[in-house]
Structures are given as structure tokens and as C-alpha cells.
Amino acid sequence: MGTTLTVTAKGQVTLREEVLRHLGVAPGQKVEMYLLPNGRLEVRAADWPAIEARLAMLAAGGDFADGAIAFEGRRRGGEVFASFDRTAIRRIAETGGVTHLLSGEQPQPPG
């Protein structure tokens, strides 16, 4: 089912309530728009990639929170996922992420 929107003189359109609800977006939140071939576009809730990353981690048998931490860390420029959780480390490494398994032991001074 298509929805027809009117473009204002400023080049703006207003998304109807049912469209916002479908996207899972509340007033004030952001959406992302992708230009596609043949004059088409795609509109998504701006955080959808983060949600997909969390759900993918969950589907792989990992923890939803670990998926969130790994995704947000990469998005903010982090290069290494560090954790005490061996399962989380394995799941992130399986997706090509760089990992570091932390140890609960205190470092010993040399000598």
C-alpha cells in the first residue's frame, strides 16, 4: 500500500502517524533516508543498524547486551572488544571483530 505525501514550498514532507508507528519512531527521533536507483528511497529509524546488530548477536547464541556494546563501540571508533566473558569474545571474533579476553588476575610485578 502506498502513501501519497505533499511536498511543501520548502521541499519538506510530513510523515503520518501510521508511518511513524510502522518505523517505531516517536516525534523528535531521527530517521535515515537512503537514495535508491530509479527515483526511489528508503526511510528507516536511525538506530535500526544497532538493533539489527543486537538481534544478530542474540540469534548467534550470544547476549543482547554484548551485541549492543560491540556495535556502539565500533560506531564510536573503538577497535577492540574487551570482556571477561569467553562466549562474548568468541561470538564477536566470529563476526570478524578484534577481541581481547580480560583476566580477573592482578598483574604481577616483574622479578
C-alpha positions in Angstrom: 0.0 0.0 0.0 1.4 3.4 -1.0 1.1 6.6 0.9 1.0 9.9 -1.0 2.7 12.9 0.7 2.6 16.5 -0.4 5.9 18.4 -0.8 5.8 21.9 0.7 7.3 25.0 -0.9 10.4 24.4 1.4 10.8 20.9 0.0 9.6 19.1 3.1 7.1 16.3 3.7 5.4 15.3 6.9 5.3 11.6 7.8 1.9 10.5 9.0 1.3 8.9 12.4 0.9 5.4 10.9 4.2 5.7 9.1 6.0 6.8 12.3 4.4 3.9 14.2 5.5 1.5 11.4 9.0 2.7 11.7 8.9 2.6 15.5 9.8 6.3 15.6 8.4 8.9 18.0 8.2 12.6 17.4 11.7 14.2 17.9 13.6 11.0 16.9 15.6 10.7 13.8 15.1 8.7 10.6 17.6 7.9 7.9 16.9 8.2 4.2 18.7 6.2 1.5 18.5 7.1 -2.1 17.9 4.1 -4.3 18.0 3.6 -8.1 15.1 4.6 -10.3 14.0 7.6 -8.1 13.2 5.5 -5.1 14.2 6.0 -1.5 14.1 4.0 1.7 13.4 5.5 5.1 14.4 3.8 8.4 14.5 4.5 12.0 18.0 5.9 12.6 19.0 3.3 15.1 17.9 0.3 13.2 21.5 -0.9 12.5 22.2 -1.0 16.2 19.0 -3.1 16.8 20.0 -5.5 14.0 23.5 -5.9 15.5 22.0 -6.8 18.9 19.5 -9.2 17.5 22.2 -10.9 15.4 24.2 -11.5 18.5 21.2 -12.9 20.2 20.4 -15.2 17.3 24.1 -16.4 17.3 23.6 -17.6 20.9 25.2 -14.5 22.5 24.0 -11.9 24.8 21.9 -8.9 23.5 23.9 -6.5 25.7 27.2 -7.7 24.3 25.9 -7.1 20.8 25.0 -3.6 21.9 28.3 -2.9 23.5 30.3 -4.2 20.5 28.2 -2.3 17.9 28.2 1.0 19.8 32.0 0.6 20.5 32.7 0.2 16.7 30.3 3.1 15.9 32.3 5.4 18.2 35.6 4.3 16.8 36.6 1.6 19.2 38.8 -1.1 17.6 38.9 -3.8 20.3 36.1 -5.5 22.2 37.4 -6.5 25.6 35.4 -8.7 28.1 35.8 -11.2 30.8 33.1 -13.3 29.0 34.7 -16.0 26.9 31.4 -16.6 25.0 31.1 -12.9 24.1 34.7 -12.9 22.9 34.1 -15.9 20.7 30.9 -14.5 19.2 32.5 -11.1 18.4 35.6 -12.8 16.9 33.3 -15.0 14.7 31.9 -11.8 13.2 35.4 -10.5 12.4 35.8 -8.2 15.4 39.1 -7.8 17.2 38.8 -9.0 20.8 40.8 -9.2 24.0 39.9 -11.6 26.8 40.3 -10.0 30.1 41.6 -11.9 33.2 40.5 -11.4 36.7 44.1 -11.8 37.9 46.1 -8.8 39.1 49.3 -8.2 37.1 52.4 -9.3 39.0 55.4 -7.1 39.2 58.5 -8.4 37.4 61.1 -10.3 39.4 
